[in-house]
Amino acid sequence: MRKSITFCFLLYSLFAAAQKEDSPIQARLHEPGVQIVSVRHGKYKVFTQKVGSGTNKLLLLPGGPGQSFEYFEIFPLWLKDDYEIYFYSPLGSYLSDQPQDTALQTFDAYVEEVEEVRKALGLENFYVLGHSWAGRLALAYASKYQIHLKGLIISNATGIGRRIFNIGGRNITEYDWYQQQFIANIADSIPELRHYADSLRKCMITPALQPLLMDSIMTKVRPLFVKKHFLRLPIAPEAVSRGRLHSISETKMRRLVQDTQKQDVTSVLSSITIPTLFIGGKYDYVPPNYDEARQLMKKAADVTIYITPNGSHRAMWDDPDNYFTAIKSFINKTNKTAP
């Protein structure tokens, strides 16, 4: 194992050294506010960057797992006054070490990594925001380390609703069932795919049951799905496109995905005593309408629930006015009521 780790470090060093000083990677690493943090007991390094200066400190946890933090670059544009924003690239993602040892990819290990980052950055009495997959990460972190937090923000989180549907004798998760309904609705709008719509709704055509047919259907459905439920803008902003380019595929983070699916983070909701904001988008694909998620979140002691009226999974981009107004309102209210 030691030889493997040393080899990974060597590869990373050679990769970094090979970059020209004016390359995008080197330019980012030399921007103001960048701090490279040692994690996993000092064996690896991750990228962080502080933007702005103020009393409201906000650490952002990107989704995926493995998505680049770059889609968060809109935050300093909307949270300008008295806000200190911290970008963070978890181990295995863009600008951080990318070890090949999949044993490192456990949900609990990433919870502890967030705490290592907090200590290195000297954060106390701060806010943490987890988006998408990282909504569960932020919730799990808060359940263990909320003594350091002023407030918790869970944004467009996957895995909060955990219902299981029985369809034709097969168990289908709530997430997968709703995905099928959205895909079927879009297929219904495409003449050459319309005859598949009912089978998609009934989960007779799924990635598990008919992978080749599903791939063929998604080739035409996916672009419309993205524009309706992922990012409701005619053209993706540059930061979003760049972030997508630099994201690590879930396939490369497969162990972490599988380990996350075993976690019932909603079981810790009743232990959350700090102010919590649960924010989503009306057109988001996870979890649709947030019905069960709303009920589950009420187990937290002090929770505010807000669904942006025009937003999707990237509500910070396609409904920024409502999204950031809700965040600022939550933080202002928390600051006023804090002891």
C-alpha positions in Angstrom: 0.0 0.0 0.0 2.9 2.4 0.9 4.4 1.9 -2.6 1.0 2.5 -4.2 0.6 5.8 -2.3 4.1 6.9 -3.1 3.5 6.2 -6.7 0.3 8.2 -6.7 2.1 11.1 -5.2 4.8 10.8 -7.8 2.3 10.8 -10.7 0.5 13.8 -9.3 3.8 15.7 -8.8 4.8 14.9 -12.4 1.4 16.0 -13.7 1.6 19.3 -11.8 5.1 19.9 -12.8 4.3 19.3 -16.5 1.7 22.1 -16.5 2.8 25.4 -17.9 2.8 28.4 -15.5 0.0 30.0 -17.5 -2.2 26.8 -17.7 -5.7 26.9 -16.3 -4.7 24.6 -13.4 -1.6 26.6 -12.4 -3.6 29.8 -12.8 -6.3 28.5 -10.4 -3.7 27.2 -7.9 -2.1 30.6 -7.7 -5.3 32.7 -7.2 -5.7 34.7 -4.1 -7.3 32.8 -1.2 -6.1 29.3 -2.2 -5.0 27.0 0.6 -4.0 23.4 0.0 -5.1 21.3 2.9 -3.7 18.0 4.2 -6.4 15.4 4.8 -6.7 11.7 5.6 -4.1 12.0 8.4 -1.8 14.0 6.2 -1.4 11.5 3.4 -3.2 13.5 0.7 -4.0 17.1 -0.2 -7.1 18.9 -1.3 -7.9 22.3 -2.8 -9.7 25.1 -0.9 -10.1 28.8 -1.7 -11.5 31.7 0.3 -13.3 34.4 -1.7 -14.4 37.6 0.0 -14.2 38.7 3.6 -16.9 39.0 6.2 -18.5 37.7 9.4 -20.8 35.2 7.5 -18.5 32.3 6.7 -19.9 29.7 4.3 -18.3 26.4 3.3 -19.6 24.9 0.1 -19.7 21.1 -0.5 -20.1 20.1 -4.2 -22.3 17.3 -5.3 -21.7 14.3 -7.5 -19.9 12.7 -5.8 -16.9 14.0 -7.8 -18.4 17.2 -9.3 -16.1 20.2 -9.6 -16.8 23.0 -7.2 -16.7 25.5 -10.1 -20.5 25.7 -10.5 -20.5 27.4 -7.1 -18.7 30.4 -8.5 -22.0 32.2 -8.7 -22.1 32.4 -4.9 -19.7 35.3 -4.4 -21.5 37.3 -7.1 -24.8 37.2 -5.1 -23.4 37.0 -1.6 -21.1 40.0 -1.7 -21.5 42.0 1.5 -20.1 40.6 4.6 -19.8 37.0 3.2 -16.7 34.9 3.2 -17.2 32.0 0.8 -15.0 28.8 0.9 -14.7 26.6 -2.2 -13.6 23.0 -1.4 -12.6 20.2 -3.8 -13.0 16.8 -1.9 -10.4 14.1 -2.3 -10.6 12.6 -5.8 -12.1 15.6 -7.5 -10.7 18.5 -9.5 -7.5 20.2 -8.3 -7.2 17.8 -5.3 -5.2 14.5 -5.1 -6.8 11.7 -7.0 -5.6 8.4 -5.4 -6.4 5.1 -7.1 -7.2 3.4 -3.8 -10.9 2.9 -3.9 -10.9 1.9 -0.2 -10.6 5.6 0.6 -14.0 6.2 -1.0 -16.3 5.8 2.0 -19.1 8.1 3.2 -17.8 8.3 6.8 -14.3 9.1 5.5 -15.6 12.1 3.6 -17.5 13.3 6.7 -14.2 13.2 8.6 -12.4 14.9 5.7 -14.8 17.9 6.0 -13.8 18.2 9.6 -10.1 18.1 8.7 -10.8 20.9 6.2 -12.6 22.9 8.9 -9.8 22.6 11.3 -7.2 23.6 8.7 -9.2 26.7 7.7 -9.8 27.6 11.3 -13.6 27.8 10.8 -15.8 28.2 13.8 -19.4 29.4 14.1 -19.8 29.0 10.3 -22.4 27.8 7.8 -22.1 24.7 5.6 -24.0 24.2 2.4 -24.2 20.8 0.8 -25.6 20.5 -2.7 -27.2 17.4 -4.4 -25.2 14.4 -3.1 -23.4 16.6 -0.6 -26.7 17.5 1.0 -26.5 14.1 2.7 -22.8 14.7 3.4 -23.6 18.1 5.1 -26.4 16.6 7.1 -24.1 13.7 8.3 -21.4 16.2 9.1 -23.7 18.4 11.1 -25.1 15.5 13.1 -21.5 14.8 14.4 -19.9 18.3 14.4 -22.7 20.8 14.7 -21.0 22.3 17.7 -18.8 24.2 15.2 -21.7 25.3 13.0 -24.0 28.3 13.1 -26.3 26.9 10.6 -26.8 24.1 8.0 -28.1 24.5 4.4 -29.2 21.5 2.5 -29.6 22.4 -1.2 -31.3 20.2 -3.9 -30.4 17.1 -1.9 -30.7 13.6 -3.2 -31.5 10.7 -0.9 -33.7 12.6 1.6 -36.8 10.7 0.5 -36.3 7.0 0.9 -39.6 5.4 0.0 -39.7 2.1 -1.9 -42.3 1.4 -4.5 -43.3 -2.1 -5.5 -43.9 -2.2 -9.2 -44.8 -5.5 -10.8 -43.2 -7.4 -7.9 -40.0 -5.5 -8.1 -38.8 -2.9 -5.6 -38.1 0.5 -7.1 -36.6 3.4 -5.1 -38.5 6.7 -5.0 -35.7 8.3 -6.8 -35.7 5.8 -9.6 -39.5 5.8 -9.9 -39.7 9.5 -10.3 -36.8 9.5 -12.8 -38.8 7.0 -14.9 -41.9 9.3 -14.8 -39.9 12.3 -16.0 -38.3 10.3 -18.7 -41.7 8.9 -19.8 -43.2 12.4 -20.0 -40.4 13.6 -22.2 -40.6 10.4 -24.4 -44.3 11.2 -24.8 -43.3 14.5 -26.4 -41.0 12.8 -29.0 -43.1 11.1 -31.7 -40.6 8.3 -32.4 -40.4 7.5 -28.7 -44.0 7.9 -27.7 -44.8 4.2 -27.9 -42.3 3.6 -25.1 -43.8 6.1 -22.7 -46.2 3.7 -20.9 -43.6 1.0 -20.5 -41.2 3.6 -19.0 -43.9 4.8 -16.6 -44.6 1.2 -15.5 -40.8 0.6 -15.1 -40.9 -2.2 -17.7 -38.0 -0.4 -19.5 -35.2 0.5 -17.1 -31.4 0.6 -17.2 -31.3 -2.6 -15.3 -34.0 -4.5 -17.3 -33.2 -3.3 -20.8 -29.9 -1.4 -20.8 -29.4 -1.1 -24.6 -32.9 0.1 -25.3 -32.7 2.5 -22.3 -29.4 3.9 -23.7 -31.1 4.4 -27.1 -34.1 6.2 -25.6 -31.9 8.4 -23.3 -29.8 9.6 -26.3 -32.9 11.6 -27.4 -34.4 12.2 -24.0 -31.3 13.4 -22.1 -30.9 16.8 -23.7 -34.5 17.7 -23.0 -34.3 16.2 -19.5 -31.3 18.4 -18.7 -33.0 21.6 -19.9 -36.2 20.8 -18.0 -34.9 19.4 -14.7 -31.2 20.1 -14.4 -30.6 23.6 -15.7 -33.4 25.7 -17.1 -31.3 28.1 -19.2 -31.0 28.3 -23.0 -27.2 28.3 -22.7 -25.2 26.9 -19.8 -23.1 29.5 -18.1 -19.4 29.2 -18.6 -18.7 28.2 -14.9 -21.2 25.4 -15.2 -19.8 24.1 -18.4 -16.3 24.3 -17.0 -17.4 22.6 -13.9 -19.0 19.8 -15.9 -15.8 19.3 -17.9 -13.7 19.0 -14.8 -16.0 16.7 -12.9 -15.1 13.1 -12.1 -17.6 10.5 -13.3 -19.6 8.6 -10.7 -18.2 5.5 -12.3 -14.8 6.5 -10.9 -16.4 7.1 -7.5 -18.5 3.9 -7.6 -17.4 2.7 -4.2 -18.5 6.0 -2.6 -21.8 6.0 -4.5 -22.5 2.4 -3.3 -21.5 3.3 0.3 -23.7 6.4 0.3 -26.7 4.4 -0.8 -26.3 2.3 2.4 -26.6 5.4 4.6 -29.9 6.5 6.1 -28.8 10.0 7.0 -32.4 11.0 7.7 -32.1 9.0 10.9 -30.0 11.7 12.3 -32.4 14.5 11.6 -33.8 14.6 15.1 -30.3 15.2 16.5 -29.9 18.4 14.4 -30.5 21.3 16.8 -28.9 24.2 14.8 -31.0 26.3 12.4 -31.4 24.4 9.1 -32.5 25.5 5.7 -33.8 22.9 3.2 -33.9 24.6 -0.2 -34.8 23.1 -3.6 -36.3 23.9 -7.0 -39.8 23.3 -8.2 -38.5 21.6 -11.4 -35.7 19.6 -9.8 -35.6 15.9 -10.5 -34.7 14.9 -6.9 -36.9 14.5 -5.0 -39.8 15.7 -7.1 -42.1 18.2 -5.3 -40.1 17.4 -2.1 -43.3 16.0 -0.4 -41.6 13.3 1.7 -38.5 15.3 2.1 -40.5 18.2 3.6 -42.0 15.9 6.2 -38.7 14.2 7.1 -36.9 17.6 7.5 -39.5 18.6 10.1 -37.8 16.2 12.4 -35.0 18.7 12.8 -35.4 21.1 15.7 -35.3 24.4 13.7 -35.9 24.0 10.0 -36.9 26.3 7.2 -38.2 24.8 4.0 -38.2 26.8 0.7 -38.7 25.6 -2.8 -37.7 28.1 -5.5 -40.6 28.6 -7.9 -38.5 28.7 -11.1 -35.5 26.5 -10.2 -34.3 23.1 -11.1 -31.3 21.1 -9.8 -29.1 24.1 -10.5 -31.5 26.5 -8.8 -28.6 28.8 -7.9 -28.2 29.5 -11.6 -31.8 29.3 -13.1 -33.6 31.0 -10.2 -30.8 32.9 -8.5 -32.9 35.8 -7.2 -35.2 33.5 -5.2 -32.4 31.1 -4.3 -30.0 33.6 -2.8 -32.8 35.7 -1.2 -33.8 32.6 0.7 -30.2 31.9 1.8 -29.6 35.5 2.9 -32.9 35.6 4.7 -32.1 32.4 6.6 -28.6 33.6 7.5 -29.9 37.0 8.6 -32.6 35.4 10.8 -30.1 33.0 12.3 -27.7 35.8 13.1 -30.4 37.8 14.9 -31.6 34.9 17.0 -28.1 33.5 17.8 -27.1 33.7 21.5 
